Amino acid sequence: GGHANMGQLPDPELFRQPPQRRWENPMIAAVGTYAIRITWDDGHEAGIYTWKRLRATCPCAECTTQTASE
């Protein structure tokens, strides 16, 4: 974690592991037209998730193919 790792994408295998806990009712708000901010049920809301970054970290075949072609 930390600021030194902020520009790096997470390991895609992370998304194939079972979650450590279940998140209940996160609140999702648009940040302009380029991102979202998530407020988790524990009150944590740090971070803005851009559509580009979300697509780049998505493990599905459609997103993986699209990201590879960019």
C-alpha positions as CSV (number, residue, x, y, z in Angstrom):
1,G,0.0,0.0,0.0
2,G,0.9,3.6,0.4
3,H,1.6,6.4,-2.0
4,A,4.6,4.7,-3.6
5,N,2.3,2.1,-5.1
6,M,-0.6,4.3,-6.2
7,G,0.2,4.4,-9.9
8,Q,0.5,0.6,-10.2
9,L,-2.3,-1.7,-11.1
10,P,-3.0,-4.5,-8.6
11,D,-2.1,-8.1,-9.3
12,P,-5.0,-9.5,-11.4
13,E,-4.9,-12.7,-9.3
14,L,-6.2,-10.6,-6.4
15,F,-9.7,-10.6,-8.1
16,R,-9.8,-14.4,-8.4
17,Q,-9.4,-14.9,-4.6
18,P,-12.4,-15.2,-2.3
19,P,-13.1,-11.9,-0.5
20,Q,-11.9,-11.6,3.1
21,R,-15.2,-10.1,4.1
22,R,-18.6,-9.2,2.7
23,W,-19.2,-5.5,2.1
24,E,-22.7,-4.3,2.8
25,N,-24.5,-1.5,1.0
26,P,-21.6,0.6,-0.3
27,M,-22.5,4.0,-1.5
28,I,-21.3,4.9,-5.0
29,A,-21.2,8.5,-6.3
30,A,-20.1,9.8,-9.6
31,V,-17.0,12.1,-9.7
32,G,-17.7,14.1,-12.8
33,T,-17.9,11.8,-15.9
34,Y,-14.6,10.1,-15.4
35,A,-14.7,8.3,-12.1
36,I,-16.6,7.0,-9.0
37,R,-16.0,7.3,-5.3
38,I,-17.1,4.4,-3.1
39,T,-18.0,4.8,0.6
40,W,-17.8,1.4,2.2
41,D,-19.9,0.2,5.1
42,D,-17.0,0.8,7.5
43,G,-17.0,4.5,6.5
44,H,-13.8,4.2,4.4
45,E,-14.0,6.5,1.4
46,A,-10.5,7.3,0.3
47,G,-9.8,7.1,-3.4
48,I,-11.3,7.9,-6.7
49,Y,-11.7,5.1,-9.1
50,T,-11.5,6.2,-12.8
51,W,-13.4,4.2,-15.4
52,K,-10.1,3.6,-17.2
53,R,-8.5,2.2,-14.0
54,L,-11.5,0.0,-13.2
55,R,-11.5,-1.4,-16.8
56,A,-7.8,-2.0,-16.6
57,T,-8.1,-4.0,-13.4
58,C,-11.3,-6.0,-14.4
59,P,-10.4,-9.7,-15.0
60,C,-13.3,-10.4,-17.4
61,A,-12.5,-11.4,-21.0
62,E,-14.1,-8.4,-22.5
63,C,-12.2,-5.9,-20.4
64,T,-8.9,-7.8,-20.7
65,T,-9.2,-7.8,-24.5
66,Q,-10.0,-4.1,-24.6
67,T,-7.2,-3.1,-22.3
68,A,-4.7,-5.1,-24.3
69,S,-5.7,-3.4,-27.5
70,E,-5.1,0.1,-26.0
